[in-house]
Amino acid sequence: MQEYYHSVTLDKEKCMGCTNCIKKCPTEAIRVRDGKAHIIAERCIDCGECIRVCPYHAKIAVTDPLSSINRFKYKIALPAPTLYGQFKKITDIEKVLVGLEALGFDHVFEVARGADFVTEFTKRQMADSDSPRPVISSACPAIVRLIQVRFPELIPNLADIQSPMEMAAQIAKEEFSQKHRVSKEDIGAFFITPCAAKMTAIRNPVGFDRSSVDGAISILDIYGPLSTVMRENTPSKVPGRFQNATFRGVAWANAGGEVDSLDMDNHLAVNGIDSVIKVLEEIEGNRLSDLDFFEGLACIGGCVGGPLAFENSFVAQTRLKKLIHKMESPKPLSPREVDDAIEIYNWRLDKDILPKPVMKLDDNISMAIRKMEEMERIYGDLPGLDCGSCGSPSCRSFAEDIVRGYASEFDCIIKLKEKVRILAQEMIELSDSVPTGREGRAKGEEEPYEDK
């Protein structure tokens, strides 16, 4: 079996063993042992929360360098709409797109255009009354992975549709190949990403075998070179040469952009991984069954809040709103264009999304029950402070780590202090009960080794 790739990794040289990351990880995928953090690969969803909160920058996201585009004869840039909100005083999206061309790309295709297509596909799926309600957006790969790990019962609710990034890559390669009469094998499509989870989704796609995207370049890495060429280059002489997305597609970068594009009333959009988890718990408990559609985004503010974005998420949100308000949006997709896309492209997921049972204690049910009982016994004996000083995020996860053999009861500082106190008391009592040399000697008996 191919090893699961993770974009989020740990630089142990920089790690100081603090507990910021273990307290914020939504799937309890991090432990601190021997003064260093350890990431449990099976639990990690690459949401990037640890990158955001680590004060020592020990958590990093591995993405492709800009030079990696040279692996292909023809290169296509797939900018996330988040990219447009990173620059000051930008009044025309085309300037950003032309700047990407100047960096060495042969063509630029907006992921926002892919979002326009995904919007229409989603509308058609929503028309299917047999789809479980609420339908949950599958656009955020961190949320899809979260559902696999923590909410497997909600997998049937996930939208059976490719992400805007994947749709953009398929359409861009097809159009470029047809226009220039070149083989698709010679074309590389690279996503300009604000998000570590997208890199993981490219290497380990969920719901299909192989991604149409050939790499992901961090916005943080491309911001400097792109800013330079944008200052030096004049705007395109052909208006709209690259900019073809509607304002609704661009708005996907902000929280609520997807549901707004669907033109439906009975929906809910939530951003921030902790808030999304609370809503998924409600859906799992069948308390939101009257809801039609749920958009959940792992990052606060939406994709503009991604850990690989350069600009503050609230500033980027505001800039995008201003750009959307001013932009001359192309015509919406016609029904004929949507029908053609359905015929040409792989817009649906063609493999089942499977749960990731990382929470189970043992493959053997009887053994798992015994371990669960032991875990509950240990948990009941712990202080319940969830302080993290043991290196586990909570007392319950610490009890689980003990049962799994990853930790000792005395890694808990409270239990250790209690044990030391008991041992100290026993030593005192033992000392009091042992007779001294003088008390144990018969009266008149001389002390040994006493100088005469």
Steps between C-alpha positions, in 0.01 A plus 500: 500500500627848409597706802266792563667830416473795738586857412517606866829390656708572809842661521628340821796736518263792553252318726525609865247249632229752589136390497349759265460254215358209698226720646388632160515185285136406415574128470746472792773400255793650692682387814801642681744230611859546619472873453399487131170493315401190303231497229285186481473466122178295503313773686642808325261674256753765387272784607801712593377606845834397651683715245289794603551469877863383528702795639829339394398427137579133554196387298541555128313414182696332222395635160665515158754771417432726203785332313304171495290627209800440274434126518243557225527636148186709549399652834160618615445705815179434696468795741265464794273806522660564839808621310317812379450628853870491588601820318443865585326736258412232246196609301521241223538124545654481154815670634560207737438245225735671255760513777482121533562465126810717541635254760535233234153350453369442148140542603296609802161350585301622798391250763207740546388390153510143623283615791244632250469152353487330843217737596291380206581135568399544864168655401424192293592268786281703736210442264533130579253449785664170599825667612537486882437831669680716562737462208849587630742685275804294398700805386718525813730194515571550870128471578465190281790339687350614834176321412693185407679503837243633748158487332496194270121475523478826304700377199177433298410868546813624321439656159599252231682769300861584416650812658540828304875436492454164327241634256724794412793266428292276275349787302829688469689199366223410256469852360877554475550163334227568243610856426872429460469139379733362767485185709352530848795299626722801424281738701551564870230675703610662827265625769596824679388401847422668832453160658712201605205261463485567125854371459397183681186472285716509187729220622224296667168582331180387670224356284711446187832345405714777358494878523504710182719750686874442474618708794421774749698820555446689823370856482770584756767380256362667190395831657847664480584412136144577390498839673823589319376415150165668566682826577716468190246378246227705338144364500391273217410672174222248449240548777371172638771291334516280810221630725190295421354417842181659624492703820326205665793273424747753640287533814567134586822620668296660780289307748145466370602549137399149398151507651439850361572371150240224538206744532328299771351611830524197722876481545768552762860619455747461787873573507770410752568135580367514858170653389468250214546210744215631716267514199604153381416369846155653461457343157622165630244521779226555237422845640544682166318259269283781363810675360565460126867594464795549732820680404778432748843661465790413730659846499355806669361731235512228238789427264631855548590385852717214378832449682695547175340835413714813531246762601289521816176316430272790595694742279492251211125451547436871474718538191324213326159649573612828344640320196179301456291818526705670225563211262319471170387144530476276192167344421398204717544154358228401258312170539671385179847566645409306812361209296817489289718501813302211646568301183871582476636517854513273804297729720370235740700295748542149362615321817336456836627725776601263777516567874838515673446303822796652684307528825444125552709337772537155345394301195367227730165611642539315830846645553376846403225476765751399766729785403207740510411384851862541609512842339188610688649372827822693443311811392288490814814498710655800322455859628294609196684832462586452129814705565712333232808477722511125436549565128148386406228753414253384767464257789284273287755488217770441763304200632476373143877545453565295816277218377673505162838482673615844388512658846537422869264603779781699660540722194215687669667753727207491745521122533879522525483758780245286680726194468803699623299626798394145590856373465631786715243421769592132488867589537424712806293222655770246419766723652297539819453125534869406458692513838807719510842359606484641857141395570566142392812451720488340844560728793872537580610353165773700338449674162700340222796694360481751787835663575629426849 
